[in-house]
Amino acid sequence: MLEELQLVLSAVPASADRNEYASAIIDDNYAAKQTVSTRRHTNQRLGELYALDPAVALFRVLRRLWEQDASARPLLALLSSLARDPLFAATVEAIVPLDPGAEFLREPMRAAIRALAGDRLNDSTLDKVVRNAASSWTQSGHLEGRALKRRRRVNATPASVVFALYLAYKIGFRGMDLFSSGWVATLDCSAALAQKLALEAKRFGLIDIRMAADVVEISFDRLEQPL
């Protein structure tokens, strides 16, 4: 859904509410879909993955970082999807641990989703979820290729690291543990590099952060303010 998200966010002002986003997608067709039914589905799915609602703090943070760094957008979209879609989050273990150049195999991803979903998904639906997930990981840059996909390393940026730190903070990570969370690992980013990029983000005015020895004080208030 990366392309659709980019189209919508480029056309809709940051001050828009959820109803205005829905109207932009369904009535104005800013996501460039051919039928009303696909427009409605797109609106629903974009809402599920990214909220598209300034009343949701995660979306306010996403939208601000989105405008700050265009190169980070694929990773920002990925992190939001992982935070909001449990089935997609289950696929992390089938992608992130792979070495660069390693072949992507669908069966481990299929097994990870099945372990979470149980019997709620029939085989055809499960296969569709796997295809969509593989497509999302390709859009984020973690996979490359068409029929045969291989793992590639992505490049973290200050904006993407800030979003990873924000998501880790919201689920209870504190101190130096913030820099070694699974969110940061998803960016193919070491703890040392994450610290460096976080300090760059501070210079850009994205966050407030102080680090001394093992003590980390961090605030995301600038990003969570109303749009």
N, CA, C and O of each residue as an XYZ file, in Angstrom:
908
protein
N       0.817     -1.215      0.000
C       0.000      0.000      0.000
C       0.854      1.270      0.000
O       0.332      2.369      0.187
N       2.152      1.122     -0.207
C       3.040      2.285     -0.142
C       2.686      3.321     -1.196
O       2.632      4.515     -0.901
N       2.443      2.873     -2.422
C       2.130      3.822     -3.491
C       0.852      4.589     -3.182
O       0.793      5.806     -3.355
N      -0.174      3.869     -2.721
C      -1.438      4.524     -2.394
C      -1.260      5.535     -1.259
O      -1.819      6.631     -1.299
N      -0.484      5.159     -0.258
C      -0.244      6.073      0.859
C       0.463      7.335      0.377
O       0.123      8.442      0.794
N       1.437      7.165     -0.492
C       2.162      8.328     -1.008
C       1.238      9.252     -1.788
O       1.319     10.473     -1.653
N       0.362      8.674     -2.603
C      -0.575      9.486     -3.382
C      -1.506     10.274     -2.470
O      -1.748     11.461     -2.690
N      -2.021      9.611     -1.454
C      -2.988     10.259     -0.564
C      -2.321     11.350      0.263
O      -2.849     12.458      0.362
N      -1.179     11.055      0.853
C      -0.525     12.047      1.709
C       0.001     13.239      0.910
O       0.140     14.338      1.446
N       0.290     13.019     -0.368
C       0.747     14.139     -1.192
C      -0.400     15.063     -1.575
O      -0.171     16.217     -1.936
N      -1.637     14.564     -1.499
C      -2.794     15.346     -1.938
C      -3.615     15.929     -0.797
O      -4.303     16.933     -0.979
N      -3.549     15.312      0.370
C      -4.409     15.708      1.488
C      -3.589     16.506      2.498
O      -2.512     16.062      2.895
N      -4.068     17.665      2.918
C      -3.309     18.471      3.886
C      -3.194     17.785      5.236
O      -4.053     16.989      5.615
N      -2.141     18.094      5.948
C      -1.889     17.461      7.244
C      -2.996     17.746      8.242
O      -3.205     16.969      9.174
N      -3.699     18.840      8.062
C      -4.757     19.225      9.003
C      -6.057     18.448      8.811
O      -6.988     18.604      9.601
N      -6.132     17.614      7.772
C      -7.367     16.883      7.468
C      -7.704     15.880      8.560
O      -6.813     15.329      9.206
N      -9.012     15.643      8.764
C      -9.433     14.619      9.718
C      -9.704     13.314      8.969
O      -9.540     13.242      7.751
N     -10.119     12.285      9.708
C     -10.295     10.961      9.094
C     -11.361     10.993      8.009
O     -11.198     10.343      6.977
N     -12.438     11.724      8.213
C     -13.489     11.792      7.201
C     -12.990     12.442      5.916
O     -13.384     12.046      4.819
N     -12.136     13.424      6.053
C     -11.587     14.086      4.865
C     -10.649     13.153      4.103
O     -10.615     13.172      2.872
N      -9.898     12.347      4.825
C      -9.074     11.348      4.143
C      -9.955     10.358      3.390
O      -9.667     10.011      2.245
N     -11.021      9.905      4.030
C     -11.926      8.957      3.382
C     -12.533      9.561      2.126
O     -12.620      8.893      1.095
N     -12.950     10.812      2.203
C     -13.526     11.479      1.039
C     -12.496     11.622     -0.080
O     -12.823     11.459     -1.256
N     -11.269     11.922      0.285
C     -10.210     12.064     -0.713
C      -9.955     10.754     -1.447
O      -9.664     10.754     -2.643
N     -10.064      9.644     -0.733
C      -9.804      8.335     -1.330
C     -11.008      7.832     -2.116
O     -10.854      7.341     -3.234
N     -12.202      7.947     -1.547
C     -13.400      7.371     -2.161
C     -14.025      8.316     -3.186
O     -14.326      7.906     -4.307
N     -14.218      9.563     -2.810
C     -14.908     10.512     -3.695
C     -13.971     11.139     -4.729
O     -14.314     11.242     -5.907
N     -12.793     11.554     -4.281
C     -11.859     12.232     -5.186
C     -10.874     11.286     -5.857
O     -10.176     11.678     -6.791
N     -10.812     10.049     -5.389
C      -9.987      9.001     -5.990
C      -8.502      9.365     -6.056
O      -7.843      9.141     -7.071
N      -7.991      9.925     -4.970
C      -6.582     10.285     -4.944
C      -5.664      9.066     -4.916
O      -4.469      9.197     -5.181
N      -6.185      7.903     -4.607
C      -5.364      6.691     -4.636
C      -5.380      6.017     -6.000
O      -4.758      4.972     -6.190
N      -6.100      6.622     -6.959
C      -6.103      6.171     -8.360
C      -6.600      4.737     -8.524
O      -5.922      3.896     -9.115
N      -7.795      4.471     -7.991
C      -8.417      3.160     -8.137
C      -9.556      3.240     -9.152
O     -10.180      4.289     -9.312
N      -9.822      2.122     -9.837
C     -10.744      2.155    -10.966
C     -12.211      2.075    -10.572
O     -13.065      2.595    -11.289
N     -12.520      1.443     -9.462
C     -13.918      1.260     -9.079
C     -14.170      1.795     -7.676
O     -13.249      1.958     -6.875
N     -15.442      2.062     -7.402
C     -15.812      2.546     -6.075
C     -15.495      1.502     -5.014
O     -15.061      1.839     -3.913
N     -15.712      0.238     -5.347
C     -15.458     -0.819     -4.358
C     -13.979     -0.899     -3.994
O     -13.638     -1.095     -2.828
N     -13.099     -0.749     -4.986
C     -11.665     -0.789     -4.670
C     -11.241      0.473     -3.916
O     -10.324      0.430     -3.097
N     -11.904      1.584     -4.191
C     -11.619      2.807     -3.432
C     -12.007      2.621     -1.966
O     -11.272      3.015     -1.061
N     -13.163      2.019     -1.751
C     -13.604      1.784     -0.369
C     -12.658      0.824      0.345
O     -12.309      1.027      1.508
N     -12.251     -0.218     -0.364
C     -11.312     -1.177      0.238
C      -9.983     -0.496      0.556
O      -9.394     -0.735      1.610
N      -9.515      0.349     -0.356
C      -8.260      1.067     -0.133
C      -8.360      1.975      1.081
O      -7.438      2.039      1.894
N      -9.478      2.676      1.200
C      -9.684      3.537      2.364
C      -9.648      2.731      3.655
O      -9.036      3.144      4.640
N     -10.308      1.576      3.641
C     -10.325      0.727      4.834
C      -8.922      0.231      5.169
O      -8.495      0.282      6.323
N      -8.209     -0.250      4.151
C      -6.898     -0.834      4.409
C      -5.876      0.224      4.818
O      -5.065     -0.014      5.713
N      -5.906      1.382      4.177
C      -4.993      2.450      4.582
C      -5.274      2.894      6.013
O      -4.354      3.207      6.768
N      -6.547      2.917      6.374
C      -6.896      3.265      7.747
C      -6.392      2.241      8.745
O      -5.947      2.590      9.839
N      -6.465      0.964      8.357
C      -5.989     -0.092      9.249
C      -4.478     -0.015      9.458
O      -3.990     -0.199     10.573
N      -3.752      0.252      8.397
C      -2.290      0.211      8.464
C      -1.657      1.504      8.972
O      -0.609      1.481      9.617
N      -2.305      2.633      8.673
C      -1.665      3.922      8.965
C      -2.544      4.879      9.764
O      -2.096      5.966     10.128
N      -3.766      4.500     10.036
C      -4.738      5.291     10.803
C      -5.350      6.421      9.978
O      -6.574      6.540      9.918
N      -4.529      7.246      9.345
C      -5.030      8.409      8.587
C      -5.953      9.256      9.451
O      -6.972      9.763      8.983
N      -5.589      9.398     10.687
C      -6.438     10.113     11.644
C      -5.546     10.908     12.594
O      -4.814     10.317     13.388
N      -5.597     12.237     12.525
C      -4.737     13.035     13.401
C      -5.065     12.900     14.873
O      -4.306     13.370     15.720
N      -6.193     12.259     15.198
C      -6.495     11.986     16.602
C      -5.639     10.846     17.148
O      -5.561     10.651     18.361
N      -4.997     10.093     16.253
C      -4.134      8.970     16.632
C      -2.688      9.459     16.668
O      -2.163      9.938     15.663
N      -2.053      9.336     17.821
C      -0.694      9.869     17.987
C       0.284      9.252     16.999
O       1.143      9.950     16.460
N       0.164      7.956     16.755
C       1.079      7.292     15.828
C       1.018      7.952     14.458
O       2.051      8.141     13.816
N      -0.174      8.303     14.005
C      -0.287      8.930     12.690
C       0.309     10.329     12.685
O       0.928     10.732     11.700
N       0.135     11.069     13.761
C       0.737     12.399     13.812
C       2.258     12.308     13.689
O       2.884     13.098     12.982
N       2.837     11.340     14.383
C       4.285     11.143     14.306
C       4.684     10.718     12.893
O       5.637     11.248     12.322
N       3.946      9.760     12.338
C       4.228      9.289     10.985
C       4.168     10.435      9.989
O       5.062     10.581      9.155
N       3.127     11.243     10.068
C       2.938     12.312      9.084
C       4.058     13.347      9.179
O       4.544     13.825      8.153
N       4.463     13.689     10.365
C       5.551     14.667     10.515
C       6.876     14.123      9.967
O       7.605     14.827      9.268
N       7.169     12.881     10.289
C       8.409     12.287      9.792
C       8.355     12.096      8.283
O       9.372     12.218      7.600
N       7.174     11.799      7.766
C       6.960     11.634      6.327
C       7.358     12.907      5.578
O       8.016     12.845      4.539
N       6.959     14.038      6.105
C       7.276     15.310      5.463
C       8.742     15.685      5.653
O       9.310     16.423      4.848
N       9.341     15.182      6.705
C      10.729     15.531      7.017
C      11.725     14.852      6.085
O      12.721     15.466      5.704
N      11.479     13.604      5.711
C      12.490     12.821      4.993
C      11.820     11.894      3.988
O      11.309     10.838      4.358
N      11.821     12.288      2.714
C      11.183     11.480      1.674
C      11.867     10.124      1.517
O      11.205      9.131      1.212
N      13.176     10.070      1.719
C      13.894      8.808      1.542
C      13.511      7.772      2.590
O      13.706      6.575      2.381
N      12.970      8.224      3.710
C      12.598      7.309      4.795
C      11.191      6.746      4.632
O      10.794      5.867      5.397
N      10.436      7.225      3.667
C       9.023      6.873      3.583
C       8.744      5.376      3.479
O       7.838      4.895      4.160
N       9.470      4.617      2.668
C       9.199      3.176      2.638
C       9.356      2.509      4.004
O       8.564      1.636      4.360
N      10.364      2.910      4.767
C      10.573      2.313      6.087
C       9.562      2.834      7.103
O       9.145      2.089      7.990
N       9.166      4.087      6.989
C       8.131      4.618      7.879
C       6.821      3.873      7.671
O       6.150      3.504      8.634
N       6.460      3.654      6.413
C       5.230      2.920      6.114
C       5.313      1.495      6.642
O       4.343      0.974      7.193
N       6.466      0.869      6.474
C       6.655     -0.489      6.980
C       6.456     -0.553      8.483
O       5.724     -1.411      8.977
N       7.097      0.344      9.214
C       7.010      0.321     10.675
C       5.582      0.540     11.151
O       5.139     -0.113     12.095
N       4.858      1.447     10.510
C       3.464      1.669     10.888
C       2.639      0.414     10.651
O       1.818      0.041     11.489
N       2.850     -0.237      9.519
C       2.118     -1.467      9.209
C       2.415     -2.557     10.230
O       1.510     -3.271     10.663
N       3.669     -2.685     10.610
C       4.037     -3.689     11.607
C       3.394     -3.397     12.954
O       3.014     -4.312     13.683
N       3.277     -2.118     13.277
C       2.702     -1.733     14.566
C       1.200     -1.976     14.623
O       0.651     -2.200     15.701
N       0.530     -1.934     13.471
C      -0.925     -1.954     13.462
C      -1.532     -3.238     12.894
O      -2.741     -3.446     13.006
N      -0.724     -4.094     12.294
C      -1.244     -5.317     11.678
C      -0.537     -6.534     12.280
O       0.600     -6.822     11.908
N      -1.180     -7.248     13.193
C      -0.528     -8.388     13.849
C      -0.090     -9.483     12.883
O       0.966    -10.086     13.078
N      -0.880     -9.749     11.848
C      -0.490    -10.781     10.887
C       0.785    -10.385     10.153
O       1.678    -11.208      9.953
N       0.861     -9.138      9.760
C       2.069     -8.675      9.083
C       3.258     -8.698     10.042
O       4.366     -9.063      9.650
N       3.032     -8.315     11.280
C       4.108     -8.332     12.272
C       4.675     -9.737     12.461
O       5.855     -9.899     12.769
N       3.832    -10.747     12.276
C       4.290    -12.127     12.433
C       5.310    -12.518     11.372
O       6.042    -13.491     11.550
N       5.369    -11.773     10.271
C       6.287    -12.129      9.187
C       7.709    -11.623      9.408
O       8.611    -11.964      8.642
N       7.919    -10.820     10.435
C       9.252    -10.256     10.688
C      10.295    -11.356     10.803
O      11.388    -11.239     10.250
N       9.962    -12.422     11.517
C      10.944    -13.480     11.765
C      11.344    -14.214     10.490
O      12.365    -14.902     10.469
N      10.554    -14.074      9.429
C      10.888    -14.723      8.161
C      11.722    -13.828      7.254
O      12.174    -14.269      6.198
N      11.929    -12.578      7.652
C      12.635    -11.619      6.803
C      13.880    -11.050      7.470
O      14.983    -11.180      6.940
N      13.714    -10.430      8.611
C      14.799     -9.651      9.222
C      16.048    -10.486      9.510
O      17.150     -9.996      9.267
N      15.937    -11.728     10.017
C      17.159    -12.484     10.322
C      17.935    -12.958      9.097
O      19.076    -13.399      9.237
N      17.350    -12.880      7.892
C      18.032    -13.369      6.696
C      19.276    -12.534      6.407
O      19.268    -11.312      6.560
N      20.341    -13.209      5.988
C      21.550    -12.504      5.575
C      21.326    -11.841      4.222
O      20.568    -12.365      3.405
N      21.962    -10.711      3.965
C      21.849    -10.089      2.648
C      22.237    -11.071      1.544
O      23.270    -11.736      1.624
N      21.398    -11.153      0.518
C      21.625    -12.081     -0.576
C      20.951    -13.421     -0.403
O      20.852    -14.189     -1.360
N      20.483    -13.722      0.807
C      19.819    -15.002      1.051
C      18.477    -15.046      0.331
O      17.783    -14.035      0.223
N      18.125    -16.225     -0.156
C      16.852    -16.393     -0.858
C      15.688    -16.346      0.125
O      15.732    -16.966      1.188
N      14.656    -15.609     -0.241
C      13.436    -15.576      0.551
C      12.607    -16.809      0.230
O      12.287    -17.069     -0.929
N      12.261    -17.569      1.271
C      11.426    -18.756      1.128
C      10.063    -18.479      1.734
O       9.963    -17.985      2.857
N       9.023    -18.795      0.994
C       7.675    -18.467      1.444
C       7.203    -19.336      2.609
O       6.392    -18.890      3.420
N       7.695    -20.553      2.699
C       7.164    -21.469      3.705
C       7.391    -20.980      5.136
O       6.462    -21.067      5.939
N       8.578    -20.467      5.504
C       8.726    -19.937      6.867
C       7.757    -18.800      7.168
O       7.246    -18.703      8.284
N       7.501    -17.945      6.190
C       6.536    -16.870      6.406
C       5.131    -17.439      6.553
O       4.360    -17.012      7.413
N       4.817    -18.387      5.720
C       3.505    -19.031      5.793
C       3.304    -19.675      7.167
O       2.234    -19.561      7.763
N       4.342    -20.350      7.660
C       4.252    -21.015      8.962
C       4.096    -20.002     10.092
O       3.362    -20.246     11.049
N       4.783    -18.867      9.985
C       4.689    -17.838     11.028
C       3.284    -17.258     11.093
O       2.752    -17.024     12.179
N       2.686    -17.026      9.934
C       1.323    -16.487      9.905
C       0.335    -17.527     10.406
O      -0.581    -17.211     11.165
N       0.525    -18.771      9.978
C      -0.370    -19.852     10.419
C      -0.313    -20.020     11.928
O      -1.337    -20.270     12.564
N       0.875    -19.885     12.506
C       1.019    -20.042     13.960
C       0.207    -19.003     14.710
O      -0.316    -19.283     15.789
N       0.097    -17.809     14.150
C      -0.683    -16.754     14.795
C      -2.168    -16.875     14.488
O      -3.007    -16.719     15.375
N      -2.489    -17.153     13.231
C      -3.893    -17.145     12.801
C      -4.614    -18.446     13.099
O      -5.841    -18.463     13.196
N      -3.879    -19.531     13.246
C      -4.522    -20.817     13.471
C      -5.379    -21.219     12.286
O      -4.943    -21.140     11.138
N      -6.595    -21.649     12.567
C      -7.495    -22.103     11.506
C      -8.381    -20.987     10.971
O      -9.310    -21.255     10.208
N      -8.117    -19.753     11.351
C      -8.960    -18.638     10.897
C      -8.778    -18.346      9.414
O      -9.656    -17.751      8.791
N      -7.653    -18.755      8.843
C      -7.390    -18.513      7.427
C      -7.350    -19.830      6.672
O      -6.639    -20.754      7.068
N      -8.114    -19.923      5.579
C      -7.989    -21.108      4.737
C      -6.725    -20.976      3.885
O      -6.068    -19.936      3.899
N      -6.392    -22.028      3.148
C      -5.118    -22.046      2.430
C      -5.015    -20.937      1.390
O      -3.960    -20.319      1.249
N      -6.091    -20.681      0.664
C      -6.031    -19.653     -0.377
C      -5.861    -18.265      0.230
O      -5.117    -17.438     -0.298
N      -6.551    -18.010      1.339
C      -6.402    -16.719      2.010
C      -5.003    -16.573      2.588
O      -4.407    -15.498      2.524
N      -4.485    -17.649      3.148
C      -3.132    -17.618      3.704
C      -2.109    -17.316      2.618
O      -1.181    -16.535      2.828
N      -2.282    -17.943      1.453
C      -1.364    -17.681      0.345
C      -1.420    -16.217     -0.085
O      -0.395    -15.619     -0.412
N      -2.619    -15.648     -0.083
C      -2.765    -14.237     -0.446
C      -2.073    -13.336      0.568
O      -1.422    -12.360      0.195
N      -2.214    -13.665      1.855
C      -1.554    -12.879      2.901
C      -0.035    -12.940      2.729
O       0.653    -11.931      2.890
N       0.483    -14.120      2.404
C       1.928    -14.273      2.189
C       2.383    -13.436      0.997
O       3.411    -12.763      1.069
N       1.623    -13.475     -0.098
C       1.983    -12.677     -1.278
C       1.994    -11.187     -0.952
O       2.914    -10.461     -1.327
N       0.965    -10.751     -0.253
C       0.886     -9.329      0.095
C       2.020     -8.913      1.029
O       2.591     -7.832      0.889
N       2.335     -9.785      1.981
C       3.420     -9.477      2.918
C       4.758     -9.408      2.191
O       5.557     -8.505      2.439
N       5.003    -10.361      1.294
C       6.251    -10.347      0.526
C       6.347     -9.085     -0.322
O       7.426     -8.513     -0.477
N       5.212     -8.654     -0.871
C       5.185     -7.414     -1.644
C       5.528     -6.214     -0.764
O       6.268     -5.324     -1.183
N       4.994     -6.191      0.447
C       5.277     -5.081      1.362
C       6.754     -5.037      1.738
O       7.350     -3.962      1.805
N       7.338     -6.199      1.983
C       8.766     -6.236      2.320
C       9.625     -5.857      1.116
O      10.735     -5.352      1.283
N       9.122     -6.094     -0.090
C       9.831     -5.650     -1.289
C       9.753     -4.135     -1.418
O      10.745     -3.483     -1.742
N       8.575     -3.578     -1.165
C       8.402     -2.125     -1.242
C       9.260     -1.396     -0.210
O       9.732     -0.287     -0.460
N       9.458     -2.012      0.932
C      10.283     -1.375      1.976
C      11.769     -1.454      1.655
O      12.574     -0.735      2.245
N      12.136     -2.338      0.709
C      13.534     -2.490      0.331
C      14.226     -3.696      0.922
O      15.393     -3.943      0.620
N      13.530     -4.461      1.766
C      14.148     -5.624      2.405
C      14.305     -6.808      1.452
O      15.177     -7.654      1.653
N      13.476     -6.872      0.427
C      13.558     -7.926     -0.572
C      13.710     -7.293     -1.945
O      13.250     -6.175     -2.180
N      14.356     -8.015     -2.847
C      14.451     -7.572     -4.233
C      14.291     -8.778     -5.144
O      14.579     -9.910     -4.755
N      13.827     -8.521     -6.366
C      13.565     -9.589     -7.310
C      12.075     -9.808     -7.478
O      11.270     -9.297     -6.699
N      11.710    -10.570     -8.500
C      10.297    -10.827     -8.767
C       9.944    -12.258     -8.368
O       9.523    -12.499     -7.237
N      10.112    -13.213     -9.292
C       9.785    -14.603     -8.958
C      10.699    -15.124     -7.849
O      10.250    -15.791     -6.917
N      11.980    -14.810     -7.968
C      12.956    -15.196     -6.946
C      13.370    -13.941     -6.186
O      14.005    -13.045     -6.743
N      13.011    -13.890     -4.941
C      13.333    -12.722     -4.124
C      14.497    -13.041     -3.191
O      14.610    -14.144     -2.657
N      15.342    -12.055     -3.017
C      16.474    -12.197     -2.108
C      16.497    -11.034     -1.124
O      16.022     -9.934     -1.405
N      17.058    -11.318      0.019
C      17.162    -10.304      1.068
C      18.193     -9.255      0.676
O      19.258     -9.577      0.148
N      17.867     -8.024      0.936
C      18.849     -6.953      0.788
C      18.821     -6.084      2.039
O      17.820     -6.030      2.752
N      19.912     -5.420      2.286
C      20.019     -4.560      3.466
C      19.418     -3.193      3.165
O      19.642     -2.623      2.097
N      18.654     -2.679      4.119
C      18.087     -1.341      3.962
C      18.938     -0.341      4.736
O      19.740     -0.713      5.592
N      18.750      0.915      4.421
C      19.544      1.975      5.042
C      18.669      2.817      5.960
O      17.759      3.510      5.506
N      18.951      2.749      7.239
C      18.215      3.555      8.211
C      18.582      5.024      8.057
O      19.691      5.362      7.643
N      17.640      5.884      8.394
C      17.844      7.331      8.373
C      17.438      7.884      9.737
O      16.817      7.170     10.525
N      17.772      9.129     10.028
C      17.324      9.695     11.306
C      15.819      9.590     11.504
O      15.363      9.253     12.596
N      15.040      9.873     10.464
C      13.581      9.834     10.608
C      13.076      8.425     10.883
O      12.211      8.234     11.738
N      13.605      7.434     10.168
C      13.135      6.062     10.383
C      13.555      5.545     11.754
O      12.801      4.812     12.395
N      14.744      5.915     12.206
C      15.184      5.505     13.546
C      14.318      6.154     14.615
O      13.967      5.505     15.600
N      13.972      7.414     14.440
C      13.093      8.080     15.406
C      11.762      7.345     15.513
O      11.249      7.150     16.615
N      11.202      6.939     14.382
C       9.919      6.229     14.424
C      10.079      4.881     15.118
O       9.211      4.476     15.891
N      11.174      4.186     14.850
C      11.435      2.914     15.523
C      11.581      3.114     17.029
O      11.049      2.330     17.815
N      12.293      4.148     17.428
C      12.448      4.445     18.857
C      11.109      4.808     19.484
O      10.816      4.404     20.610
N      10.306      5.558     18.766
C       8.981      5.944     19.266
C       8.120      4.704     19.517
O       7.488      4.586     20.567
N       8.098      3.791     18.561
C       7.287      2.583     18.709
C       7.805      1.713     19.847
O       7.021      1.136     20.600
N       9.121      1.621     19.970
C       9.697      0.855     21.075
C       9.351      1.494     22.419
O       9.020      0.799     23.379
N       9.429      2.815     22.477
C       9.114      3.541     23.713
C       7.670      3.297     24.126
O       7.376      3.138     25.311
N       6.777      3.267     23.158
C       5.355      3.122     23.458
C       5.002      1.740     24.002
O       3.957      1.576     24.631
N       5.850      0.752     23.772
C       5.566     -0.574     24.330
C       6.457     -0.880     25.533
O       6.537     -2.024     25.979
N       7.125      0.152     26.052
C       7.797     -0.017     27.331
C       9.303     -0.037     27.336
O       9.901     -0.130     28.408
N       9.950      0.047     26.178
C      11.413      0.083     26.166
C      11.899      1.414     26.727
O      11.314      2.463     26.460
N      12.966      1.358     27.501
C      13.545      2.556     28.084
C      15.071      2.447     28.071
O      15.630      1.360     27.926
N      15.723      3.585     28.223
C      17.174      3.602     28.319
C      17.848      3.061     27.070
O      17.332      3.207     25.962
N      19.003      2.437     27.255
C      19.770      1.921     26.129
C      19.050      0.800     25.405
O      19.350      0.518     24.245
N      18.096      0.152     26.077
C      17.342     -0.918     25.426
C      16.559     -0.410     24.222
O      16.237     -1.187     23.323
N      16.251      0.872     24.194
C      15.549      1.442     23.047
C      16.305      1.185     21.748
O      15.698      0.963     20.701
N      17.620      1.216     21.823
C      18.435      1.143     20.610
C      18.685     -0.292     20.140
O      19.262     -0.503     19.074
N      18.262     -1.257     20.914
C      18.428     -2.657     20.513
C      17.090     -3.374     20.410
O      17.034     -4.604     20.447
N      16.020     -2.614     20.282
C      14.690     -3.217     20.171
C      14.507     -3.850     18.795
O      15.279     -3.592     17.871
N      13.492     -4.668     18.675
C      13.163     -5.261     17.388
C      12.795     -4.234     16.338
O      13.014     -4.451     15.146
N      12.233     -3.110     16.777
C      11.890     -2.047     15.826
C      13.144     -1.518     15.135
O      13.150     -1.323     13.919
N      14.189     -1.289     15.897
C      15.444     -0.810     15.320
C      16.082     -1.896     14.464
O      16.617     -1.607     13.394
N      16.031     -3.138     14.924
C      16.608     -4.244     14.158
C      15.945     -4.386     12.794
O      16.592     -4.787     11.827
N      14.665     -4.059     12.713
C      13.947     -4.139     11.445
C      14.546     -3.198     10.407
O      14.394     -3.422      9.206
N      15.215     -2.160     10.855
C      15.859     -1.203      9.951
C      17.270     -1.632      9.563
O      17.995     -0.860      8.936
N      17.672     -2.854      9.926
C      19.043     -3.320      9.697
C      20.039     -2.343     10.311
O      21.062     -2.011      9.712
N      19.723     -1.901     11.494
C      20.474     -0.832     12.149
C      21.032     -1.329     13.480
O      20.291     -1.861     14.307
N      22.319     -1.158     13.683
C      22.928     -1.532     14.952
C      22.558     -0.526     16.026
O      22.105      0.578     15.725
N      22.754     -0.910     17.280
C      22.469      0.005     18.385
C      23.353      1.244     18.301
O      22.898      2.356     18.568
N      24.615      1.050     17.929
C      25.536      2.187     17.835
C      25.102      3.165     16.750
O      25.129      4.380     16.950
N      24.702      2.628     15.600
C      24.244      3.500     14.519
C      22.939      4.187     14.893
O      22.731      5.354     14.561
N      22.065      3.471     15.580
C      20.798      4.066     16.010
C      21.041      5.252     16.936
O      20.355      6.269     16.841
N      22.012      5.121     17.826
C      22.348      6.242     18.713
C      22.850      7.441     17.905
O      22.466      8.580     18.169
N      23.698      7.179     16.936
C      24.232      8.256     16.099
C      23.114      8.957     15.333
O      23.072     10.186     15.274
N      22.212      8.175     14.748
C      21.123      8.757     13.962
C      20.118      9.483     14.850
O      19.511     10.466     14.426
N      19.940      9.006     16.075
C      19.049      9.697     17.012
C      19.597     11.079     17.353
O      18.837     12.040     17.475
N      20.912     11.178     17.506
C      21.518     12.481     17.781
C      21.403     13.408     16.572
O      21.247     14.619     16.725
N      21.482     12.833     15.370
C      21.253     13.639     14.169
C      19.814     14.141     14.146
O      19.556     15.291     13.790
N      18.883     13.278     14.527
C      17.478     13.674     14.571
C      17.258     14.815     15.559
O      16.430     15.697     15.332
N      18.000     14.786     16.642
C      17.917     15.894     17.606
C      18.359     17.199     16.960
O      17.739     18.241     17.169
N      19.428     17.142     16.177
C      19.912     18.354     15.510
C      18.902     18.873     14.487
O      18.840     20.072     14.215
N      18.112     17.956     13.924
C      17.070     18.356     12.977
C      15.819     18.874     13.681
O      14.886     19.344     13.030
N      15.801     18.789     15.014
C      14.656     19.261     15.771
C      13.504     18.286     15.846
O      12.378     18.682     16.149
N      13.764     16.997     15.573
C      12.695     16.002     15.585
C      12.376     15.517     16.992
O      11.209     15.318     17.329
N      13.394     15.327     17.808
C      13.212     14.812     19.164
C      14.126     15.563     20.119
O      15.035     16.284     19.707
N      13.862     15.375     21.394
C      14.778     15.823     22.440
C      15.391     14.576     23.063
O      14.670     13.671     23.484
N      16.698     14.524     23.123
C      17.359     13.338     23.667
C      18.668     13.737     24.335
O      19.409     14.592     23.849
N      18.926     13.090     25.463
C      20.186     13.248     26.183
C      20.692     11.862     26.544
O      19.941     11.024     27.042
N      21.972     11.629     26.287
C      22.578     10.343     26.617
C      23.842     10.579     27.423
O      24.695     11.386     27.054
N      23.945      9.857     28.532
C      25.139      9.913     29.372
C      25.350      8.530     29.964
O      24.540      8.048     30.756
N      26.456      7.895     29.565
C      26.721      6.513     29.987
C      25.539      5.645     29.567
O      25.218      5.573     28.381
N      24.888      4.986     30.525
C      23.752      4.128     30.193
C      22.410      4.816     30.411
O      21.364      4.171     30.344
N      22.433      6.105     30.669
C      21.201      6.849     30.926
C      20.754      7.548     29.642
O      21.529      8.251     28.994
N      19.496      7.337     29.296
C      18.927      7.963     28.102
C      17.646      8.673     28.491
O      16.727      8.062     29.038
N      17.588      9.954     28.210
C      16.362     10.723     28.381
C      15.886     11.138     26.997
O      16.617     11.791     26.252
N      14.670     10.761     26.660
C      14.169     11.023     25.313
C      12.721     11.488     25.379
O      11.936     11.001     26.192
N      12.382     12.428     24.518
C      11.014     12.946     24.461
C      10.583     13.065     23.004
O      11.328     13.543     22.149
N       9.354     12.615     22.748
C       8.780     12.701     21.407
C       7.676     13.751     21.339
O       6.855     13.737     20.422
N       7.658     14.657     22.307
C       6.577     15.643     22.389
C       6.459     16.485     21.123
O       5.350     16.828     20.713
N       7.567     16.815     20.510
C       7.522     17.642     19.292
C       6.725     16.947     18.189
O       5.994     17.591     17.437
N       6.874     15.644     18.104
C       6.219     14.887     17.041
C       4.759     14.595     17.341
O       3.956     14.436     16.422
N       4.413     14.523     18.613
C       3.045     14.159     18.992
C       2.096     15.351     19.064
O       0.896     15.171     19.272
N       2.610     16.548     18.897
C       1.747     17.722     18.964
C       0.690     17.680     17.859
O       0.904     17.052     16.822
N      -0.450     18.346     18.073
C      -1.505     18.360     17.044
C      -0.970     18.856     15.707
O      -0.115     19.740     15.654
N      -1.484     18.279     14.638
C      -1.062     18.686     13.299
C      -1.698     20.026     12.934
O      -1.466     20.542     11.840
